[in-house]
Amino acid sequence: MSGAAPVAFQAIFANALLDREGPIPAGLGAPAPADPRRRFAVHRNNMIASLLQTLAARFPAAAKIVGPEFFNAMGRAFVAAHPPRSPMLACYGDEFPDFIDAFAPARDVAYLADVARIEAARTRAYHAADAPPVSAAAFAALPAEATDAIRLELHPSVEIIRSRHPIVTIWAMNSGERQLAPIKNWCPEDALVVRPRLEVEVRMLPPGGAAFLLALAAGQPLREAALHALAECPHFDLTDNVAGLISCGLATRIIPAVVTGQPR
């Protein structure tokens, strides 16, 4: 058997595991009187069950919101459309939030995909590179005249999820962070996911905070990022947002402004 043959057979075998209605791979057999189709069905069921368990472990709040029966049905459809591409199953399901957005039976739960985006971001944040945050003392030592022009490198784990729904509140209530209760003020919430130290944190950003951080992440100087946030939200408070940025450990490097011009 050539070196390519085992690889080709593995691909055929993997595809057959996902196709519950398809035939088993050619060449498979079983000692009489066992039926190779029934034995292969066991592998199919075990594989799908393990992937559903993986999804439920990564998206527990989403699973709680819709219940196990609906979640498993949605998960089976996702598994069939998005089989694993990596042996690291801890990160399986990155496409799941977008899949939920397009999953017709979930349209009545319009916030579900954004809650799943928080959960997917939490896994990525957990596995993101470590980087020590810039201290408050380092910010305090900056000359006042240079502050507006600095750029900030954000922590590798930082992700921002914007939503038309109160997704931080919904996620917190369905993850054990907060007690379940009616949401009286149903309004948009932007989520910040970050792991500056050992634990992954999920925080609700203040007004304009998402626009501010996204501008910083895009490389804009502090002043330009603040103007971008003010254009979106006239109530944006730069002092509070910078204080929050420092306390949450979001910045890992201060990049001074580049001074241009010819020496005298």
N, C-alpha and C positions, 0 to 999 in steps of 0.2 A: 504494500500500500504506500503510495507516495505521501510526502509530507503535507501536501495540500488536501489530500482525501480526508484525514481526520478532522481538519478544520471545517471542510465543507459539510461533513456529516454532523458536526456539532451545531452548525447553523440550521441544518434541516431538523435536527432533534429539538433545538430550542423553539423554532417556529411551530413545530408540531405540538409542543407542550401548550402553546397559547391558543391553538386552533382546536377548540373543543369538539367541533363537528367534523374536522378533517381526518384523514386516514393516519395511521401510525407510520413512522418512517419505514421504508422498505428495508428488509433484512433483519428486522427484530423478530425474535422468536422466544419461546418459553417451553420448558419441559412439559410433556404431556402429563396430565390432561389440562394444564393451565392454558388460559386464553391470553395471548400477548396483548390483545386490545384492552382487556380488563386490567391487566397489570400496568399497562401504560397509562390508563385512566387514573390509577392511583397516583402516579407521578404528576399528572396534570393537576389533579385536585390539590395535592400537597404544595405544588409550586404556587398555584393561584392563592391558596390559603395563606402561605407565607408572605406573599406580596401584599395581600389585604391586611395582614397583621402589621406589616411594615408601614403601610399608609396610615393605619389607625394609630400607630405609635407616634408617627410624625405629626399627624393632624388630629390630636385628641379633641380639641375644642370644636372643630368642624364636625367630627363624628358625633359629639354630644348634641350639637344643635339639631342635626337631622335624624339622629337615631341610627342604631346599628343596621337595620334592614335597608334603609335608603342608602346609607353610606357604603355598605358592601355592594349593592347593585351599581352604584356610581363607580366604586372602586374597580369592579370587574370590567366595566366598560373602559375605564382608564388603562387598566393592565393590558387589555387586548390592543389598545391603540398605542400604548407607550411601554413596551417591554423594557426591562432593565438594560442599560448600555454599559454598566460598570459593575464589577463585583462588590463595590462598596454600597451596600443597600441602605446605609444610614442616610445617604443623600438621595435616595430614590424618591421621586415625586416632585422634583422641581417644576415640572410642567403641570402639576395637578391644579393649581389655582386657575391658570388659563383654561384648562379643560373644564373646570366647574363653570366658568363664565359662559362657555359654549354648550353646556349640558342642559338641554331644554327642560327636563323635569326639575331642575334646581332654580329656575328663573324666578319663582315666587320667593326664594330666599336670596334676595339681591345682594346682601352683604356677605354671603358665605364665601365667595372667592377671595374677598379682601381679608377676611379672618384667616383663611388658609394662607394668604401671602405673609401674614405676620408669622404663622407657624413655620413656613418654609424658611423665612429669613432667620428665625431663631436657630434652626439647625445650621444654616450657613455661618451665622455669627459664632456659634459654638466651635466650629472647625476653622474659623478664620485665624490668620497669623496673629501672634501676640505682638503688642507694641506698647511701650510705656507711655501713658498720657503726659502731655505737657502740664507742669505744675502751675498752680495759681501764682506762685512767686515769679515764674518766668514771664507771665503776662504782666504782672505788676511792675516788672523791671523795664518794660518797654518804654521808650520816650514817647510822651503824649503826641508829639508832632508826627511820629512815624506810624502810629497805630492804624490810621485809616488805610494805609497802603500795604499792610502786611497781608500775606496769604497764609492759609492754614491747610496743612495736610491732615485729613480726617482719618480716624482709626479704621483699619482694614475691615472691621466687622460692621461698620455703620451701614444700615439700610433704612430707607424712609419709604413708608407705604402711605399713599394719599387715598382718601376715600370720601365718597358722598354720604357715608353712613358712620355711626358711632362705633367704629370697629375696635378701638382700644377698650371701650367699656364692655362691648359684647364679648371680646376675647377674654377679658379679665373675669367676667361672670361665668364663663364656660370652661375656665382653666383652673378654677379654685382660688384665683387671686382676689376676687370679690364675691360677695354673696349675690345670688340671683335675686333680681328685683325688676319691676317695670322701669323702663327708661323713659322718664318724663320729658327730657329735653333731647329729642331725636334730631341731632345735627351732625354735620361732617366732622370727622376726627382724622388727624394725621398721626401715624405711629412712627416712633423712632425705635429701632432695634439695634442694640450695641452690646459688646462684651469688653469693656475696658479693662477688666481684671479677670476674676474667676467665673463670675455668674453672668449669664445673658440677661439683659434688662429690656423691658418693653415700657416705653413712656409715651404719654400723649404730648405732642408738641403744642406750644402756645401759638396764638394767631401769628401768622407770618413765619413761624419757625421752620416749616418745611421748605418754603421758598428760600429762606436765608441759608440753610444748610446745603441745599441742592446747588445754590450759586457758589458757595465755598468749595463744595466738592468738584465743581466745574472749573475751579482755579481762579475765580474772581477775587479781587482784593476785598478786604473787610468792608470798606465804605461802599463799594459797588454792590456787594451782596446785600448790604442793609438797604440800599436804594431799591434793589430788586424786590426785597420783601415789602418795603413800604408801598411800592406800586401795586402790589397785590393786596396788601392789608394796611390801611392807613393807621391802624392801632398798633402796629408793630413796635415793640419796645426793644431797642438795641441793647441797652444795659442789662435787662433781664435775660435776653437770649444769650448774650456773651457769658453772663454768670452761669446760666444753665449749661452752656457748652463746656465751661471749665469744670463745674461740679460733676458732670456726667463723664468726664474724661474723653471727650470726643476728638480733641486735637492731639496729634502725636508729633507735630513739628510746626514751628513758626518759621515762615519763609520771609525774610526781610525784603523790603522794596528794593528794586534795582535802580541805582542812581545813575542817570545818563547825563551826558554833556562833556564838553571838553574842559580840561583843567586850565586854569588861568595862568 
